């Protein structure tokens, strides 16, 4: 993702166990579903969602 105003870039990754992602037919058929839709599908299927945030930046050469 890139902020159009500042050019700041961010990477967003969604990690879902296969056993969970395979249950809702929508995700089994379309694994490239947008994150917002994935969250809605999993919540509707009765899953409790949790988030973990990690921030990193490239290291400058010495």
trRosetta pair geometry for C-beta under 8 A, 3 or more apart (Angstrom, degrees):
i j d omega theta_ij theta_ji phi_ij phi_ji
1 9 7.0 150 82 -157 49 56
1 10 4.9 -19 65 65 100 89
1 11 7.5 174 20 -90 78 21
1 12 6.0 39 -10 -8 119 113
2 7 6.5 -19 -173 -153 106 39
2 8 7.1 159 -154 81 59 41
2 9 5.0 -24 -99 -100 80 74
2 10 7.8 172 -82 21 34 67
3 6 4.6 12 97 45 126 92
3 7 6.6 -41 71 16 81 14
3 8 4.5 20 24 50 120 89
3 9 7.8 -131 10 -69 75 32
3 10 7.8 60 -30 -3 90 104
4 7 8.0 26 -154 -68 17 47
12 35 6.6 -72 143 -36 130 154
14 35 5.2 178 -58 -108 136 98
14 38 6.1 83 178 78 161 163
16 20 5.3 -117 175 85 95 116
16 21 4.4 110 112 -60 122 108
16 27 7.7 -64 100 -177 157 150
16 38 7.2 -137 -43 -179 147 130
16 42 7.6 -139 -126 -82 136 142
17 20 4.6 84 65 9 88 105
17 21 6.8 -174 86 -5 41 90
18 21 5.8 -62 -136 45 31 105
18 22 5.7 31 165 -25 68 114
19 22 6.2 -54 -139 34 21 111
19 23 7.2 36 155 -37 54 100
20 23 6.1 -47 -162 9 32 115
20 42 7.2 28 166 -126 109 116
20 47 6.6 77 -156 -108 116 147
21 24 7.6 -64 -165 40 36 88
21 27 4.9 -122 -169 138 73 134
21 28 7.2 137 138 -74 72 61
21 31 7.0 50 168 -120 131 92
22 27 7.4 -110 -80 96 18 104
22 28 5.2 64 -146 -92 53 105
23 27 7.8 26 60 52 57 121
23 28 7.8 179 46 -45 17 112
23 45 6.3 123 112 -178 118 149
24 27 4.7 70 77 11 100 104
24 28 7.0 -176 90 -11 50 87
24 41 5.0 132 148 162 167 111
24 42 6.8 -117 -15 -83 142 53
24 44 7.9 84 -111 76 135 99
24 45 4.9 -106 -71 -64 110 146
25 28 5.5 -58 -146 37 36 114
25 29 6.1 24 160 -12 70 110
26 29 6.3 -68 -151 42 24 102
26 30 6.3 -37 170 37 63 106
26 33 7.0 61 142 -76 97 152
26 41 5.3 -128 72 -130 134 141
27 30 6.7 -82 -127 65 27 67
27 31 6.4 61 178 -98 69 54
27 33 6.1 -86 -110 12 70 140
27 38 6.6 76 -102 -125 117 84
27 41 6.0 154 -44 118 104 151
27 42 7.8 40 -44 -62 146 85
28 31 7.6 4 -143 -62 17 84
30 33 4.9 88 116 -56 104 93
33 37 4.9 -110 172 89 108 120
33 38 5.2 137 101 -64 113 84
33 41 7.2 10 139 -2 162 145
34 37 4.8 83 64 12 84 106
34 38 7.0 -147 96 -12 40 88
35 38 5.3 -53 -144 32 35 115
35 39 6.4 35 159 -20 68 101
36 39 6.0 -52 -154 32 30 111
36 40 6.7 27 151 -15 62 107
37 40 5.6 -54 -149 38 36 112
37 41 6.2 37 154 -20 68 106
38 41 5.8 -57 -147 37 29 110
38 42 6.2 22 158 -13 66 110
39 42 6.1 -60 -145 41 27 106
39 43 6.1 26 158 -19 65 110
39 49 6.0 26 -142 -97 89 166
40 43 5.9 -56 -143 38 27 110
40 44 6.2 28 158 -19 63 109
41 44 5.9 -57 -149 37 27 111
41 45 6.4 22 153 -16 63 111
42 45 5.6 -59 -147 40 33 111
42 47 4.3 -50 171 52 92 132
42 49 6.2 100 104 -72 127 108
43 46 7.9 85 177 -41 30 11
43 47 6.5 -87 -84 62 31 77
43 49 6.3 -49 -74 -17 90 119
